[in-house]
Amino acid sequence: MRAIQYDQFGDYDVLHLVDIPKPVPDSGQVLVRMTVAGTHPLDNTVRWGKLPPGAVKPFPLTPGSVGVGTVEEPGESKLEVGSRVMISGGRYGIAADGTWADYIVTDPSHLLPVSDEVDDTAAAALSAGAGYLTAYLALTELAEFRPGQTVLAPGSGGAVGQGGVEIARHLGASLAITTATNTAKAELSRAAGYDVIDLTRESLRDGVARLTGGKGVDVVLDGVAGPITGQALGALARGGTLISIGYSAGMQADINVTDLIWRAAHVHGFQFALFTQEQINISNAGLLDLVVRKDITPVVDRVFPLEQAAEAQRHLIEGGPFGRVLLSL
């Protein structure tokens, strides 16, 4: 079978297309034929060797944490041969070989059936970047979000920025705001119906003040970090919550501690290890249903063939995509 692998940490050029034997599932595992895989900023972090020692399986490693495929060998699971499934959970692409391959062996608890009403691309886009799942769990489990509150999810082209806005609206937010780093992306965001702050024309704090009448936002879903974190903290309403999710703009942030004190702010760090596999599966199943009902619509920026995985990863990290970047197998 074809797979993307790397046998040392480094830049995009360590990714290679290889021909390797199809994996043989152990007792209790399921063999899945992948059709569409998602890319994720975490794939980039893992490839650069930025995770703690021992977190990554021995080389060679196949990246990819999410995707959609069909069951080829169901093993002892209750899944049927040919049924369409989405990867839900697990540490694929990190502690085990991932989805950037023709086949993957998985734990059956990490698979969710996909309705015929959701095509492979839409299902993969839902899971790519984990923005929708992250936003749902962050708002409902960490922020104790209530209908009528306001939400800021910076990064209009990113998974958390787009997913955060759509999930906040679904949950009853009175206002869901995102940001754009250039006017072209701001226009795309407005065309998609988002309330967006064009950071080339006003600061994040000024934009939030304008949109909220000076009150600030109740919740920030910060998947950007870097300089955005301090600005977003200063844009909170009194008693507001900032949830730190990702760091696409940098791992270091400068904050004004008086924003913590005077705003009586709450700050949480997000990671999927905080939640059980059952919580993740229930949430993903609910999100798939929202796609069926067209309550949310994952945006796809571009689909690359598997052999162009390095170019796809570069496009995700450096190309400023507006929507998810996928791999077709």
QUIPESUL-V807364 format. One record per backbone hydrogen bond with DSSP energy under -0.5 kcal/mol. CO is the residue of the C=O (numbers start at 1). NH is the residue of the N-H. Records with the same first field share a line. If there is no record, write none. Layout:
# QUIPESUL-V807364
CO=NH / NH
This chain:
# QUIPESUL-V807364
1=20
2=102
3=5 / 18
5=16
6=61
11=14
12=15
16=5 / 18
18=3 / 20
23=25
26=29
28=108
30=32 / 106
31=72 / 73
32=34 / 104
33=70
35=329
36=68
37=327
40=43 / 44
41=45
42=46
43=47
44=48
45=50
46=49
47=10
52=55
61=6 / 63
62=98
63=100
64=99
66=38
67=87
68=35 / 36
69=85
70=33
71=82
73=31
74=77
80=83
83=71
84=114
85=69
86=112
91=94 / 95 / 96
94=57
96=93 / 94
99=101
100=4
102=34
104=32
106=30
107=110
108=111
110=88
112=86
115=118
117=119
119=123
120=124
121=125
122=126
123=127
124=128
126=132
127=130
128=131
130=134
131=135
132=136
133=137
134=138
135=139
136=140
137=141 / 142
138=142 / 143
139=145
146=149
149=174 / 175
150=218 / 219
151=177
152=221
155=158
157=323
158=162
159=163
160=164
161=165
162=166
163=167
164=168
165=169
166=170
167=171
168=173
169=172
172=148
175=151
176=195
177=153
178=197
179=156
180=199
182=186
183=187
184=188
185=189
186=190
187=191
188=192
189=194
190=193
194=196
195=178
196=198
197=180 / 199
198=201 / 202
203=207
204=208
205=209
206=210
207=211
208=212
209=213 / 214
210=213
212=215
217=237
218=241
219=152
220=222 / 243
221=223
222=245 / 246
223=248
224=249
225=228
226=229 / 230
227=231
228=232
229=233
230=234
231=235
232=235
233=236
235=217
237=240
240=266
241=220
242=244 / 268
243=222 / 245
244=270
247=250
250=226
255=257
256=259 / 260
257=261
258=262
259=263
260=265
261=264
263=239
266=242
268=244
271=274
272=275
276=280
277=281
278=282
279=283
280=284
281=285
282=286
283=287
284=288
285=289
286=290
287=291
288=292
289=293
290=295 / 296
291=294
299=301 / 324
302=326
304=328
305=308
306=309
308=312
309=313
310=314
311=315
312=316
313=317
314=318 / 319
315=319 / 321
321=323
324=301 / 302 / 326
325=39
326=304
327=37
328=306
